[in-house]
Structures are given as C-alpha cells and as structure tokens.
Amino acid sequence: MTGYRIRSLKSDEMGQLTELRTAFMQDPVGTNLEFVPDAQPTLRWQEYVRKHLEEDPRQVLVADDGKRLVGYLLYKTRSDFPITRRYPYATISDIYVMPGYRRRGMATGLMETCLRHLREAGVTHVRIRVLAGNEPATSLYKKFGFLTHELIMELELSS
Ligand SMILES: CC(C)(COP(=O)(O)OP(=O)(O)OC[C@H]1O[C@@H](n2cnc3c(N)ncnc32)[C@H](O)[C@@H]1OP(=O)(O)O)[C@@H](O)C(=O)NCCC(=O)NCCS
C-alpha cells in the first residue's frame, strides 16, 4: 500500500465518513440485506461514532489518499454486553473500502493498525460478523488468522 495513510478520524471529517458508511450500507456483497439503508437516522449513527471517538479516537480508523477518505474501520475495544464473559473480546463493526480503491492493500492496512492497537491495549480476542457469501471479506479475515467461531442460521418460513 503506497500513497495512503491510515489514521484516526478528524473532527471535521464526520460528513465524509458518513458518505462512506452510506456506500457500505448499499454495497451488495458487504451489507446484510435485512438492513434498510436509510432506516437508521444518520444523526444517531454519527452519535454512535462520536462515542467511539470519545472513548478512544483510535477506534475510528480511516484510509486517506491525500485528497479524501477512501476507506474506514470502526471497532470497539470492549463490548457493552451485559453478561460477564469468561474472556472479553473486541468487535470490529465496520470495514469498508471504496470500489475504485480495492485490492491495493487498504483493508489490510486498516486491519493491521486496528489489531496493533488491540494488542497494545492487552486485548486477547477480536470478533467480526460477516455474511456467509462475502468472499472478499472472509478471505481478508482468514489471511489474518480469524477462524469461524459461531454460525447464525436462518430459515425463511414463507418458502
Ligand atoms: C472486504 C474489503 C474491505 C476488502 O478491501 P481491500 O482494500 O480490497 O482488501 P485488500 O486489498 O487489503 O485485500 C486483502 C486480502 O483480502 C482478500 N480479498 C480482497 N478482495 C477480494 C476479492 N474480491 N476476492 C477474494 N479475496 C479478496 C484477499 O485475500 C486479499 O489478499 P490478496 O490481495 O493478497 O489476494 C472490500 O472488498 C469492501 O469494502 N467490501 C465491501 C464492504 C464489506 O464487505 N465489508 C466487510 C463487512 S463484514
């Protein structure tokens, strides 16, 4: 990956990040079709991102090509799950790279930075939910050593 920088989001870039998130929500491979793209109001999502930033700005990573943001990764070092777990884990909720910038190592750079931060924070496990047919993302995660931990099964009763 050359000519790109992985860094935390700056406070005046929330609009650009929101555009990337909207594109992610409309991506035919990456997005769960159960989500209606514009059903979650933008302001509520931006508030969610601001909480990540307040907690630790490193949790909102962007890929910057010098002119604009072309990808992002959102993660949480600690999940807010109310039941105590035997071991806590971090979660990566979003990873997205604009179509014209794919296969250039951008997602790899975002993942490497995220995993480095998590190791530095003493986190021992990290999870990502991914659609079964999302081959690009699944291959990316396998490359980093992720293993399938849990399967979500669904039956469509109308069929
Ligand atoms: C998944 C995604 C983030 C990958 O971004 P990227 O910048 O193209 O990824 P990289 O260039 O860093 O590729 C790293 C590895 O991922 C895998 N990969 C990426 N794109 C792939 C594709 N189209 N088919 C198969 N494997 C792919 C490969 O293993 C690749 O390594 P290689 O180039 O040495 O073969 C990007 O395709 C994307 O934004 N998809 C839509 C959103 C999405 O699905 N997000 C994940 C939600 S769980």
The ligand as an ORCA input file, in Angstrom:
! r2SCAN-3c Opt
* xyz 0 1
  C     -13.662     -6.586      2.018
  C     -12.958     -5.280      1.644
  C     -12.937     -4.349      2.865
  C     -11.501     -5.610      1.214
  O     -10.830     -4.380      0.961
  P      -9.493     -4.298      0.062
  O      -8.836     -2.994      0.368
  O      -9.833     -4.575     -1.338
  O      -8.641     -5.511      0.648
  P      -7.059     -5.732      0.462
  O      -6.594     -5.124     -0.819
  O      -6.352     -5.317      1.700
  O      -7.010     -7.320      0.304
  C      -6.514     -8.163      1.321
  C      -6.974     -9.588      1.075
  O      -8.402     -9.678      1.150
  C      -8.855    -10.694      0.239
  N      -9.684    -10.083     -0.819
  C      -9.918     -8.776     -1.037
  N     -10.753     -8.627     -2.078
  C     -11.057     -9.852     -2.534
  C     -11.883    -10.359     -3.568
  N     -12.575     -9.529     -4.374
  N     -11.991    -11.705     -3.722
  C     -11.316    -12.543     -2.910
  N     -10.495    -12.132     -1.912
  C     -10.372    -10.807     -1.717
  C      -7.616    -11.305     -0.368
  O      -7.199    -12.353      0.478
  C      -6.643    -10.134     -0.281
  O      -5.313    -10.516     -0.319
  P      -4.558    -10.577     -1.766
  O      -4.801     -9.254     -2.433
  O      -3.124    -10.808     -1.392
  O      -5.197    -11.711     -2.506
  C     -13.662     -4.585      0.435
  O     -13.846     -5.528     -0.594
  C     -15.002     -3.950      0.785
  O     -15.048     -2.787      1.209
  N     -16.096     -4.712      0.596
  C     -17.442     -4.176      0.874
  C     -17.671     -3.994      2.369
  C     -17.543     -5.301      3.117
  O     -17.880     -6.360      2.645
  N     -17.053     -5.190      4.348
  C     -16.930     -6.328      5.236
  C     -18.162     -6.472      6.072
  S     -18.049     -7.855      7.183
*
